[in-house]
Amino acid sequence: MKSLLGWLDHRTGYRDLLRKALVESIPGGAKWRYVWGSALTFAIAVQFVTGVILWAAYSPNAQGAWESVYYIENVMAGGWMLRGIHHYMAHATMILLVLHLMQVVVAGAYKAPREVNFWFGIALLHVVLGLSLTGYLLPWDQKGYWATKVATSIASITPVVGPAMQKVLVGGADYGHLTLTRFFALHAGILPGALIALIAGHVYLFRRHGVTAVQPRETGHATQPEGAEEDGQDGPAAHPPRPRDGWFWPDQALRDAVACLAVMAAVLYLVIRTGGAPLGGPADAAEPYAAARPEWYFMFLFQWLKYFPAGTEVIGAIVIPGLVVTLIALMPFAGRWRLGHRFNLGLTGGVLSGVALLTWLAYAQDRADPDFVFAQTNAEAEAERAVELAGAGGGIPASGALALLRSDPLTQGPRLFAERCASCHTYDGHDGMGRPLTEPQTAAELKRFASREWLEGLLDPERVATPEYFGSTDFARGRMVRMVQSRVAGFTHEQQEDLAKVIKAVSAQAALPYQAEADEADQAEILEGTALISSASVGCTECHEFQDVVEQPLGPTLTGFGSEEWLTAFIRDASHPRFYGDRNDRMPAFGPEEILTEEEIRLLVAWLREDWYRSGDEEGRPQ
């Protein structure tokens, strides 16, 4: 082995290279406060390694980006862990970079002859921010799509070059495939190249000038002469001893290794605790995303821009941040003054305090904003639903994961109800999306329409005339309400038992998926109830048609009541003779009037019937 290493050293000179890399004098000895630079370099190296592996499974196109990230998260072995490390290490990189810059400012390492290295550090910060911003879009989910749209809109207000810059970033007038490919090129090619060049230059300049020695505190005596030993025997006994110099290897290298291990352990802890990086629902330009927010290290700017009225955003987004960055870049010149270092410390503290305050305000306002909380809750539910649908037996169709959501009753039904039905009806007391109605309820509650529980309430003398059923309609004093309040209220115990069987029989007409087991178990009672519907004791067919039996058709047919076909036809046109006819009370003809398309009616009906795909139910798999 020794001869092999000797041969390799003769050909490559690796021993001399290692000696130059590791044998470095550290004034004052190894310190824990020197670990930030090495920990930052380690974090960036982890980002490069994990990023390249993720690249191998990622598809940078608008039709396959979300789908490939889903594959990484849920199919690829260890993919969720790999993406989680990449995600949380990006957060760690930002923290370490700020800590490293703080260390530089506090130690005065920006002063001559280290000005250029300090500027390299500022450039590194901007490149890392650029990597974070461009990486945010790559999953092509709702959160990243809309947050990036806001970010590029801010770029467009830059004087003179703003609109052109936005067009170059977006790849045209609309956000789409070219936007994604350009951000991917920036994230995986241009910005990493710039980062490598800046790190190389930063390390070269650092090695050229060495570690900045900590300045001795001012005392009533002269400072310890250069070269004095720790015991002070070679200098005046009253002078404070000068700390002994150390070496990078192994003293500082050990501390750096411990710091890197701590960073990795913290990231792994976050990955395991949270289950990895989040993935929102597929990006949908047709569905605005009110919960879109930047990552925490951009939240201060998001909050800051709230204080600038329309037309003055350029001041908050460009002018003032530009002045602050310029002041920071001029720190090496300010540091030449007698009080310049204190000014720089104050400037750094003020900027960080302002950033922390604005970030706290942003999150506090979001927590107190019911609209944001509502949007965030629904976005999380949609993201979970997208993953559930994508994991179904049929997988993701060629049309993409977004097509799964657009054809999913559980996703689209509440939206359609809130938009088209909630002006009159409620669903479990709200508009279908979880929000209270903006106008008074004027029609029946439709949660679990046609179920046994719903029909029991309809035939309850205490409830039939309340807003839950007919109380806010023209039927409030109609024949149905009068019949329930007078006739049903006087039913004997035997008639009540017959009515319970009739309710089961009518509800069974709907063939509701969530009631299938109960219907199967109660077949005997359902058969009895079917015969009793036309009996004199119950008398439903006095007004309603049931299996071609009816005395006077005054109400909707009970044949197939609540079934998919019945409900579809009812929503399409409630004024049809088989339903309310001329007695229809304000119910729009959603089909003939083209208020809803046939597909939208199908989705709404399936949602009302709770007839949607559930994990493990391949029969309900959306096609």
Legacy VTK file of the C-alpha trace (Angstrom):
# vtk DataFile Version 3.0
C-alpha trace
ASCII
DATASET POLYDATA
POINTS 623 float
0.000 0.000 0.000
2.819 2.384 0.867
4.441 1.868 -2.523
1.090 2.390 -4.275
0.503 5.640 -2.403
4.032 6.722 -3.189
3.464 6.013 -6.880
0.176 7.954 -6.798
1.810 10.906 -5.035
4.641 10.947 -7.582
2.092 11.150 -10.406
-0.394 13.522 -8.796
1.287 15.290 -5.895
-1.776 14.656 -3.709
0.207 14.771 -0.476
1.330 18.303 -1.134
-2.235 19.277 -2.030
-3.562 17.779 1.213
-0.828 19.495 3.190
-1.748 22.858 1.701
-5.449 22.236 2.328
-5.144 20.991 5.900
-2.043 22.593 7.341
-3.218 26.105 8.073
-2.388 28.235 11.064
-5.362 29.593 13.023
-4.510 32.699 15.063
-5.701 32.242 18.614
-6.388 28.538 18.119
-9.421 26.554 16.951
-12.794 28.033 17.894
-16.394 26.843 17.673
-17.369 30.192 16.209
-15.294 29.375 13.116
-17.459 26.380 12.152
-20.136 28.289 10.204
-18.209 28.491 6.943
-17.428 24.775 6.878
-20.984 23.848 7.895
-22.300 26.052 5.089
-19.997 24.389 2.555
-21.156 20.981 3.786
-24.827 21.976 3.412
-24.258 23.174 -0.140
-22.408 19.948 -0.976
-25.380 17.925 0.317
-27.666 20.046 -1.868
-25.561 19.271 -4.932
-25.533 15.520 -4.252
-29.242 15.205 -3.479
-30.127 17.591 -6.301
-28.317 15.512 -8.913
-30.048 12.317 -7.744
-33.437 14.038 -7.790
-32.632 15.352 -11.252
-32.369 11.748 -12.486
-36.043 11.152 -11.642
-37.469 14.609 -12.329
-39.298 15.587 -15.521
-39.107 19.361 -16.167
-42.296 19.813 -18.135
-45.710 21.161 -17.217
-47.385 17.828 -18.004
-45.039 15.674 -15.957
-43.312 17.766 -13.270
-45.847 17.174 -10.488
-46.208 13.580 -11.567
-42.451 12.959 -11.388
-42.260 14.537 -7.916
-45.152 12.304 -6.862
-43.141 9.351 -8.173
-40.098 10.446 -6.160
-42.208 10.872 -3.014
-44.342 7.753 -3.196
-42.766 5.184 -5.523
-38.985 5.628 -5.711
-37.172 3.799 -2.920
-36.051 6.375 -0.357
-37.280 9.193 -2.576
-39.262 10.897 0.177
-36.178 10.930 2.394
-33.951 12.235 -0.392
-36.348 15.036 -1.312
-36.903 15.826 2.355
-33.152 16.222 2.915
-32.897 18.473 -0.138
-35.850 20.555 1.072
-34.802 21.052 4.685
-31.118 21.405 3.898
-32.110 24.379 1.723
-33.585 25.970 4.854
-30.441 25.093 6.807
-28.266 26.602 4.080
-30.056 29.915 4.406
-29.640 29.946 8.185
-25.969 28.981 8.012
-25.253 31.625 5.393
-26.776 34.360 7.559
-24.874 33.101 10.621
-21.638 33.045 8.626
-22.161 36.606 7.425
-22.958 37.693 10.992
-19.737 36.085 12.159
-17.812 37.973 9.465
-19.351 41.302 10.477
-18.878 40.765 14.214
-15.229 39.741 13.743
-14.597 42.653 11.384
-13.487 40.217 8.671
-14.855 42.562 6.009
-12.029 45.061 6.527
-8.997 45.440 4.290
-7.640 43.366 2.682
-10.774 41.190 2.809
-13.274 43.515 1.083
-13.560 41.419 -2.081
-14.152 38.248 -0.082
-16.940 40.005 1.819
-18.572 40.978 -1.460
-18.256 37.372 -2.606
-20.245 36.411 0.489
-22.999 38.913 -0.341
-23.131 37.541 -3.880
-23.378 34.014 -2.451
-26.409 35.084 -0.410
-28.164 36.381 -3.522
-27.370 33.228 -5.508
-28.712 31.006 -2.708
-31.880 33.114 -2.594
-32.163 32.673 -6.348
-31.790 28.911 -6.000
-34.544 28.866 -3.386
-36.857 30.963 -5.537
-36.344 28.897 -8.686
-36.594 25.597 -6.827
-39.946 26.630 -5.372
-41.631 26.279 -8.769
-40.188 22.906 -9.783
-42.785 20.641 -8.089
-45.341 22.488 -10.265
-47.884 22.476 -7.454
-50.395 25.166 -6.564
-48.241 26.725 -3.867
-45.134 27.058 -6.005
-47.008 28.100 -9.138
-48.887 31.011 -7.569
-46.012 32.135 -5.339
-43.740 32.267 -8.394
-46.377 34.219 -10.262
-46.296 36.830 -7.505
-42.476 36.892 -7.477
-42.178 37.426 -11.229
-44.839 40.119 -11.025
-42.629 41.939 -8.517
-39.710 41.626 -10.927
-41.828 43.282 -13.620
-42.005 46.566 -11.678
-38.249 47.076 -11.951
-37.755 50.376 -13.796
-36.905 50.148 -17.504
-35.991 46.447 -17.656
-38.838 45.023 -15.532
-41.332 43.945 -18.223
-38.608 42.468 -20.407
-37.127 40.637 -17.418
-40.496 39.141 -16.553
-41.043 38.017 -20.135
-37.645 36.313 -20.220
-38.318 34.522 -16.919
-41.851 33.478 -17.826
-40.972 32.522 -21.383
-43.771 34.550 -22.926
-47.030 36.126 -21.885
-48.442 33.120 -19.985
-47.051 30.869 -17.281
-46.572 27.362 -18.544
-44.084 24.848 -19.874
-41.440 27.430 -20.861
-41.632 29.024 -17.428
-40.849 25.691 -15.815
-37.998 24.813 -18.164
-36.361 28.217 -17.698
-36.588 28.029 -13.929
-35.179 24.503 -14.071
-32.270 25.699 -16.215
-31.580 28.424 -13.657
-31.938 26.093 -10.688
-29.978 23.129 -12.015
-27.452 24.831 -14.291
-26.784 28.556 -14.267
-27.116 29.319 -10.551
-25.191 26.217 -9.347
-22.402 27.159 -11.747
-22.328 30.668 -10.327
-22.375 29.203 -6.806
-19.376 26.965 -7.492
-17.426 29.885 -8.964
-18.234 32.123 -5.983
-17.348 29.427 -3.445
-14.057 28.742 -5.218
-13.215 32.436 -5.234
-14.369 32.842 -1.642
-12.221 29.958 -0.398
-9.211 31.137 -2.426
-9.393 34.628 -0.971
-9.968 33.219 2.496
-6.846 31.063 2.258
-4.910 33.972 0.828
-5.705 36.267 3.762
-6.191 33.662 6.473
-8.497 33.629 9.487
-9.228 37.022 10.969
-7.613 37.104 14.392
-9.892 38.208 17.214
-8.831 41.667 18.289
-7.526 41.829 21.896
-9.647 43.855 24.255
-8.436 47.303 25.131
-7.014 47.536 28.671
-4.948 49.980 30.620
-1.813 48.224 29.376
-0.199 47.649 26.022
-1.318 44.540 24.194
0.708 41.364 24.336
3.644 41.503 21.906
3.433 39.305 18.826
5.008 35.922 19.489
4.715 35.995 23.276
4.023 32.635 24.869
0.862 31.798 26.775
2.572 31.905 30.182
3.730 35.479 29.585
7.355 34.777 30.535
8.710 36.486 27.412
6.691 39.679 28.010
5.619 41.898 30.875
3.922 39.795 33.542
1.065 42.287 33.864
0.073 41.944 30.190
-2.790 39.517 29.312
-1.417 36.390 27.640
-1.978 35.951 23.922
-3.801 32.708 23.065
-1.595 30.110 21.419
-2.118 29.672 17.659
-3.588 26.418 16.397
-3.878 24.397 13.212
-6.791 23.627 11.005
-5.944 19.907 11.133
-6.945 18.304 13.402
-8.116 20.979 15.885
-10.518 23.047 13.786
-11.364 20.175 11.438
-12.782 18.201 14.371
-15.030 21.083 15.411
-16.147 21.562 11.814
-16.977 17.869 11.512
-19.061 17.966 14.692
-20.933 21.027 13.392
-21.630 19.335 10.042
-22.864 16.228 11.841
-25.179 18.386 13.976
-26.618 20.075 10.874
-27.217 16.713 9.204
-28.830 15.316 12.358
-31.163 18.325 12.626
-32.208 17.978 8.989
-32.846 14.233 9.334
-34.902 14.889 12.450
-37.113 17.348 10.537
-37.462 14.977 7.595
-38.519 12.039 9.771
-40.797 14.113 11.970
-42.647 15.798 9.086
-42.570 12.885 6.654
-40.489 14.792 4.121
-41.035 17.823 1.927
-44.635 18.924 1.309
-46.264 18.502 -2.099
-49.361 20.538 -2.913
-52.008 19.782 -5.473
-51.068 20.024 -9.175
-50.762 23.591 -10.486
-54.031 24.845 -11.921
-54.070 28.252 -13.592
-57.889 28.209 -13.509
-58.053 27.934 -9.711
-56.579 30.960 -7.860
-54.711 29.939 -4.734
-55.354 32.320 -1.835
-53.002 30.392 0.475
-49.914 30.972 -1.701
-47.030 32.262 0.391
-43.261 32.341 -0.112
-40.919 30.372 2.109
-40.210 31.835 5.538
-37.024 33.611 4.437
-39.041 35.667 1.918
-42.005 36.330 4.198
-40.522 39.585 5.463
-40.598 41.005 1.944
-44.158 39.730 1.461
-45.199 41.606 4.622
-43.106 44.659 3.765
-44.866 45.165 0.443
-48.254 45.334 2.194
-47.325 48.791 3.451
-46.931 50.242 -0.044
-50.106 51.292 -1.893
-50.672 50.421 -5.529
-48.297 52.364 -7.732
-45.565 52.660 -5.086
-44.512 48.980 -4.961
-41.265 49.802 -6.756
-40.154 51.769 -3.679
-40.732 48.841 -1.332
-39.595 46.077 -3.659
-36.648 47.677 -5.443
-35.538 51.060 -4.097
-35.375 50.498 -0.329
-34.035 46.900 -0.465
-31.471 48.110 -3.015
-30.326 50.865 -0.649
-30.016 48.404 2.238
-27.934 45.983 0.161
-25.751 48.891 -0.984
-25.155 49.971 2.627
-24.155 46.422 3.535
-21.801 46.226 0.550
-20.178 49.507 1.693
-19.407 48.143 5.156
-15.680 47.720 4.370
-15.420 51.456 3.698
-17.519 52.419 6.712
-15.313 50.193 8.845
-12.345 52.504 8.256
-13.896 55.195 10.474
-13.254 55.260 14.187
-16.841 54.251 14.960
-17.403 52.518 11.633
-17.365 48.974 13.043
-19.995 49.884 15.614
-22.105 51.439 12.868
-21.841 48.231 10.851
-22.843 46.134 13.857
-25.824 48.397 14.423
-26.799 48.226 10.759
-26.617 44.425 10.785
-28.611 44.172 13.982
-31.206 46.626 12.696
-31.677 44.799 9.389
-31.983 41.378 11.071
-34.362 42.738 13.696
-36.511 44.312 10.987
-36.565 41.082 9.002
-37.512 39.091 12.128
-40.286 41.536 13.057
-41.797 41.587 9.567
-41.657 37.793 9.388
-43.428 37.472 12.736
-46.082 39.981 11.673
-46.691 38.105 8.419
-47.309 34.798 10.171
-49.343 36.412 12.962
-51.647 38.104 10.450
-52.081 34.884 8.508
-53.039 32.996 11.660
-55.642 35.641 12.458
-57.052 35.756 8.912
-60.008 33.327 8.579
-59.909 33.529 4.784
-56.259 32.454 4.727
-56.834 29.676 7.252
-59.790 28.469 5.180
-57.767 28.561 1.943
-54.835 26.769 3.562
-57.052 24.041 5.017
-58.715 23.417 1.669
-55.355 23.454 -0.131
-53.994 20.803 2.229
-57.092 18.661 1.716
-56.776 19.008 -2.062
-53.104 18.050 -1.922
-53.937 14.914 0.069
-56.725 14.092 -2.374
-54.410 14.469 -5.372
-51.958 12.004 -3.838
-54.802 9.607 -2.996
-56.140 9.677 -6.558
-52.675 9.333 -8.068
-52.070 6.276 -5.912
-55.167 4.489 -7.178
-54.778 1.251 -9.114
-55.050 2.967 -12.479
-52.232 5.391 -11.680
-51.948 8.826 -13.251
-53.541 9.087 -16.711
-51.738 10.471 -19.744
-53.670 13.707 -19.312
-51.883 14.292 -16.000
-52.739 14.441 -12.311
-54.696 17.667 -12.727
-57.242 15.757 -14.807
-57.830 13.478 -11.808
-58.800 16.428 -9.631
-60.942 18.018 -12.307
-62.957 14.810 -12.681
-63.152 14.124 -8.939
-66.571 14.727 -7.295
-65.012 15.181 -3.845
-62.869 18.042 -5.161
-65.198 19.704 -7.655
-68.591 19.042 -6.016
-68.130 21.463 -3.094
-66.923 24.207 -5.447
-69.895 23.787 -7.757
-72.294 23.733 -4.807
-70.765 26.897 -3.317
-70.901 28.654 -6.675
-74.299 27.533 -7.957
-76.378 26.163 -5.085
-75.343 27.921 -1.867
-77.290 31.066 -2.704
-80.345 29.089 -1.467
-79.280 25.740 0.001
-76.904 24.750 2.772
-74.743 21.674 3.045
-74.247 20.633 6.650
-74.987 24.239 7.613
-72.430 25.845 5.271
-71.838 26.579 1.597
-70.273 23.219 0.787
-66.727 24.530 1.180
-67.014 25.071 4.920
-67.924 28.770 4.838
-71.150 30.247 6.258
-73.701 31.479 3.737
-73.406 35.101 2.696
-77.216 35.292 2.268
-80.101 33.822 4.317
-80.946 30.188 3.615
-84.068 29.956 1.455
-84.122 26.260 0.533
-83.560 22.861 2.101
-80.419 21.498 3.709
-78.911 18.943 1.315
-76.375 17.088 3.443
-77.034 13.379 2.767
-80.126 14.147 0.702
-82.485 11.127 0.344
-80.810 9.211 3.155
-82.894 7.672 5.923
-81.861 10.420 8.329
-82.790 13.151 5.838
-86.225 11.617 5.178
-86.866 11.160 8.901
-86.347 14.905 9.335
-88.610 15.675 6.386
-91.436 13.645 7.961
-90.878 15.066 11.442
-93.718 17.477 12.349
-91.269 19.599 14.374
-88.747 19.995 11.558
-90.580 19.932 8.243
-91.497 23.647 8.370
-88.070 24.819 9.536
-85.457 26.260 7.134
-83.844 22.818 7.189
-86.619 21.644 4.828
-89.550 23.750 3.579
-89.600 26.619 6.097
-88.069 29.216 3.775
-89.842 28.141 0.579
-93.249 28.633 -1.003
-94.081 25.119 0.230
-93.907 26.181 3.903
-97.732 26.129 4.088
-98.261 23.647 1.309
-99.958 20.292 1.352
-96.826 18.329 2.300
-96.160 20.427 5.387
-99.834 20.354 6.436
-99.947 16.600 5.985
-96.862 16.008 8.137
-97.906 18.432 10.866
-101.465 17.131 11.125
-101.641 13.602 9.815
-98.192 12.213 10.664
-98.239 13.945 14.027
-101.273 11.849 14.922
-99.886 8.494 13.820
-100.331 5.581 16.165
-97.388 3.465 17.271
-98.161 0.919 14.551
-98.367 3.635 11.893
-95.025 5.056 13.084
-93.496 1.618 12.601
-95.005 1.427 9.106
-93.678 4.904 8.326
-90.155 3.849 9.402
-90.343 0.981 6.898
-91.592 3.338 4.171
-88.676 5.683 4.856
-86.259 2.783 4.421
-87.972 1.778 1.193
-87.946 5.283 -0.320
-84.344 5.838 0.706
-83.359 2.493 -0.814
-84.535 3.857 -4.167
-81.472 6.152 -4.082
-78.995 3.245 -3.819
-76.654 5.493 -1.817
-73.130 4.050 -1.579
-72.668 4.892 2.107
-76.016 3.229 2.937
-75.541 0.075 0.883
-74.774 -2.232 3.826
-77.799 -1.016 5.796
-80.052 -1.462 2.749
-78.744 -4.977 2.254
-79.334 -5.859 5.891
-82.893 -4.450 5.925
-84.194 -6.019 2.733
-87.218 -7.547 4.471
-88.332 -4.205 5.937
-87.654 -2.446 2.641
-89.954 -4.887 0.837
-92.659 -4.265 3.438
-92.171 -0.524 3.137
-92.409 -0.692 -0.641
-95.869 -2.265 -0.321
-96.928 0.223 2.377
-96.088 3.307 0.268
-99.418 2.968 -1.548
-101.380 1.865 1.519
-104.173 3.944 3.027
-102.337 4.181 6.365
-99.362 6.005 4.830
-100.814 7.252 1.565
-97.697 8.581 -0.223
-99.226 7.865 -3.639
-102.063 10.256 -2.942
-99.669 12.963 -4.223
-96.536 11.189 -5.426
-96.097 8.672 -8.193
-94.450 5.437 -7.173
-93.996 2.584 -9.614
-96.860 3.874 -11.803
-99.269 4.245 -8.865
-100.565 7.785 -8.174
-103.923 9.433 -7.449
-103.064 13.068 -8.143
-99.477 13.999 -9.104
-98.761 17.024 -6.914
-95.146 16.307 -5.961
-91.986 14.723 -7.342
-92.064 11.070 -8.293
-90.773 8.660 -5.666
-89.688 6.070 -8.202
-85.909 6.114 -8.113
-86.025 8.971 -5.577
-82.500 10.299 -4.932
-80.836 7.908 -7.376
-78.126 9.102 -9.746
-80.581 9.290 -12.655
-83.321 10.946 -10.567
-81.047 13.576 -9.036
-79.381 14.318 -12.370
-82.737 14.908 -14.034
-83.974 16.967 -11.069
-80.970 19.315 -11.114
-81.138 19.564 -14.875
-84.762 20.780 -14.744
-86.840 20.696 -11.539
-89.824 22.161 -13.414
-90.212 18.944 -15.418
-93.649 17.315 -14.885
-92.077 14.330 -13.061
-90.881 16.730 -10.370
-92.509 20.067 -9.447
-93.886 21.158 -12.828
-95.543 24.580 -12.662
-95.276 24.557 -8.855
-91.464 24.797 -8.996
-90.190 27.366 -6.489
-87.239 29.298 -7.929
-85.175 26.180 -8.724
-83.272 27.069 -11.935
-83.277 24.751 -14.925
-79.507 24.225 -14.726
-79.415 22.144 -17.904
-81.658 23.982 -20.385
-80.464 27.366 -19.151
-76.826 26.189 -19.524
-75.944 27.202 -15.982
-74.163 23.872 -15.511
-72.684 21.553 -18.090
-73.571 17.863 -18.113
-70.158 17.062 -16.628
-70.653 19.603 -13.838
-74.099 18.154 -13.055
-72.533 14.680 -12.931
-69.875 15.858 -10.479
-72.406 17.652 -8.304
-74.724 14.646 -8.209
-71.889 12.258 -7.340
-70.742 14.568 -4.542
-74.230 14.932 -3.056
-74.555 11.150 -3.135
-71.022 10.744 -1.691
-70.246 8.572 -4.666
-66.529 9.147 -5.078
-63.301 7.168 -5.108
-61.863 6.062 -1.780
-58.558 4.332 -1.180
-58.969 0.618 -1.739
-62.175 1.079 -3.742
-61.038 0.431 -7.288
-64.617 0.298 -8.562
-64.961 4.001 -7.813
-61.687 4.858 -9.514
-62.103 7.999 -11.678
-61.522 7.356 -15.350
LINES 1 624
623 0 1 2 3 4 5 6 7 8 9 10 11 12 13 14 15 16 17 18 19 20 21 22 23 24 25 26 27 28 29 30 31 32 33 34 35 36 37 38 39 40 41 42 43 44 45 46 47 48 49 50 51 52 53 54 55 56 57 58 59 60 61 62 63 64 65 66 67 68 69 70 71 72 73 74 75 76 77 78 79 80 81 82 83 84 85 86 87 88 89 90 91 92 93 94 95 96 97 98 99 100 101 102 103 104 105 106 107 108 109 110 111 112 113 114 115 116 117 118 119 120 121 122 123 124 125 126 127 128 129 130 131 132 133 134 135 136 137 138 139 140 141 142 143 144 145 146 147 148 149 150 151 152 153 154 155 156 157 158 159 160 161 162 163 164 165 166 167 168 169 170 171 172 173 174 175 176 177 178 179 180 181 182 183 184 185 186 187 188 189 190 191 192 193 194 195 196 197 198 199 200 201 202 203 204 205 206 207 208 209 210 211 212 213 214 215 216 217 218 219 220 221 222 223 224 225 226 227 228 229 230 231 232 233 234 235 236 237 238 239 240 241 242 243 244 245 246 247 248 249 250 251 252 253 254 255 256 257 258 259 260 261 262 263 264 265 266 267 268 269 270 271 272 273 274 275 276 277 278 279 280 281 282 283 284 285 286 287 288 289 290 291 292 293 294 295 296 297 298 299 300 301 302 303 304 305 306 307 308 309 310 311 312 313 314 315 316 317 318 319 320 321 322 323 324 325 326 327 328 329 330 331 332 333 334 335 336 337 338 339 340 341 342 343 344 345 346 347 348 349 350 351 352 353 354 355 356 357 358 359 360 361 362 363 364 365 366 367 368 369 370 371 372 373 374 375 376 377 378 379 380 381 382 383 384 385 386 387 388 389 390 391 392 393 394 395 396 397 398 399 400 401 402 403 404 405 406 407 408 409 410 411 412 413 414 415 416 417 418 419 420 421 422 423 424 425 426 427 428 429 430 431 432 433 434 435 436 437 438 439 440 441 442 443 444 445 446 447 448 449 450 451 452 453 454 455 456 457 458 459 460 461 462 463 464 465 466 467 468 469 470 471 472 473 474 475 476 477 478 479 480 481 482 483 484 485 486 487 488 489 490 491 492 493 494 495 496 497 498 499 500 501 502 503 504 505 506 507 508 509 510 511 512 513 514 515 516 517 518 519 520 521 522 523 524 525 526 527 528 529 530 531 532 533 534 535 536 537 538 539 540 541 542 543 544 545 546 547 548 549 550 551 552 553 554 555 556 557 558 559 560 561 562 563 564 565 566 567 568 569 570 571 572 573 574 575 576 577 578 579 580 581 582 583 584 585 586 587 588 589 590 591 592 593 594 595 596 597 598 599 600 601 602 603 604 605 606 607 608 609 610 611 612 613 614 615 616 617 618 619 620 621 622
